[in-house]
Amino acid sequence: MIDFSGAAWRKSSRSGDTGQCVELAQNLPGVSAVRDSKAPEQGALVFTKAQLQAFLTTVKSGQLDL
């Protein structure tokens, strides 16, 4: 299990006032984490550097848009 107590979460610059906010922590040893800012108690997705890059590339391409 990963200890998130020292995580420095930052909100996405694309998050607006609609409540759809994503936070990213990149200061964890060997991994990065992504979570929903309005429900942080629900946990986070944890990625290696390569996995995070692939995930962000997919998100930015619009492949996950509904």
N, C-alpha and C positions, 0 to 999 in steps of 0.2 A: 504494500500500500504506500502511496506517495503522501508525504506530509506537505500540505498546502499552507501551513501556518506562516511561512516566510515568503509566500508568493506575492509578487508586486503586480497586481492586476491593473490593466489599463483598458479603458473602453475604446471600442472601435471608433475611428473618426467618421465612419459612415452611419453610426447610430444617431438617430434623431430623437425627437420628442415623442415618438410613437410607442415607446416602451419596448421596442424590439432591439435590445442592446446585447452585444457580445463583448466579452472581456477576454483578454489574452495575457498570460503570464509567461515570460520567457527567461526568468531568472532562476528557474529550478535546475538542479544538477542533471544534465544530460537529456532533459525533456522540456517541452513547452505544453501549456494547458490552455484550453478554451472552455468558457462557461457562459451560461445565460445570466446576465447581471441581475435580473429580477427574480431569479431562483437559484442563488449560489449554493444553497443547501442540498440541491439535487446532484451536486458533483460536477465533474469536468471531464472533457475528452482530453486524453494525454497522447502526445505525439513525439516521436523523435524529430530531429531537425529535418530530415528528408521527408518524413511523413507529413509534417506541417507544411512544408513547401508544396507538396503534391496536393494536399487538401486546399490550401489557399489558391493555388492555380485553378483547381476545379471550381471553387466558389466564384472566383473572379470571371471565369469563362461563362457563368450562367447556367451550367449544367445541372445545378441543384435548384434552380428557380422553379416555383410552382406555376 
